Amino acid sequence: VFSASEAAKSAIITYQWKKLDKDFEWVQENTDKNALFIVPGQCLGYRIGRQSFPARGTGYNLVPSLEPPMEKIGYILDIDNKVHSPIRKDSMAYYMPYFQKVYENNETNIVIYKRK
């Protein structure tokens, strides 16, 4: 029973990631290969094929002093779905004066912002 439930969970999460392929393709087709992305965790950096850094306030950004300077950040990818939780609102408020929305997918709840 345990192995069957683990296989089912694996299939579900694989399906959820697969639904994001169109969003990842947009990133690869519309952003520079050297662009730095702020993301809400670690997995998204691997999926988008771009350099990434965890957003402020995430459990992955444990040394804020290592955070890249604002002028080095090209994009922010935010997501709120079964695959990942969004970037915290207070963290987004920190970034927003410098960024504008360039992509949104209401089906997958992904929003991408580009540096102004």
Secondary structure as the mmCIF struct_conf table of DSSP 4:
data_model
#
loop_
_struct_conf.conf_type_id
_struct_conf.id
_struct_conf.beg_label_comp_id
_struct_conf.beg_label_asym_id
_struct_conf.beg_label_seq_id
_struct_conf.end_label_comp_id
_struct_conf.end_label_asym_id
_struct_conf.end_label_seq_id
HELX_RH_AL_P HELX_RH_AL_P1 PHE A 2 LYS A 18
TURN_TY1_P TURN_TY1_P1 LYS A 19 LEU A 20
HELX_RH_AL_P HELX_RH_AL_P2 ASP A 21 ASN A 30
BEND BEND1 THR A 31 THR A 31
TURN_TY1_P TURN_TY1_P2 LYS A 33 ASN A 34
STRN STRN1 LEU A 36 VAL A 39
BEND BEND2 PRO A 40 GLN A 42
HELX_RH_AL_P HELX_RH_AL_P3 CYS A 43 ILE A 48
TURN_TY1_P TURN_TY1_P3 GLY A 49 GLY A 49
BEND BEND3 ARG A 50 ARG A 50
STRN STRN2 GLN A 51 PRO A 54
HELX_LH_PP_P HELX_LH_PP_P1 ALA A 55 ALA A 55
TURN_TY1_P TURN_TY1_P4 ARG A 56 GLY A 57
BEND BEND4 THR A 58 THR A 58
TURN_TY1_P TURN_TY1_P5 GLY A 59 TYR A 60
HELX_RH_3T_P HELX_RH_3T_P1 PRO A 64 LEU A 66
BEND BEND5 GLU A 67 GLU A 67
HELX_LH_PP_P HELX_LH_PP_P2 PRO A 68 PRO A 69
HELX_RH_3T_P HELX_RH_3T_P2 MET A 70 LYS A 72
STRN STRN3 TYR A 75 ILE A 79
BEND BEND6 ASN A 81 VAL A 83
HELX_LH_PP_P HELX_LH_PP_P3 SER A 85 ARG A 88
HELX_RH_AL_P HELX_RH_AL_P4 LYS A 89 TYR A 95
HELX_RH_3T_P HELX_RH_3T_P3 MET A 96 TYR A 98
STRN STRN4 PHE A 99 ASN A 105
TURN_TY1_P TURN_TY1_P6 ASN A 106 ASN A 109
STRN STRN5 ILE A 110 ARG A 115
#
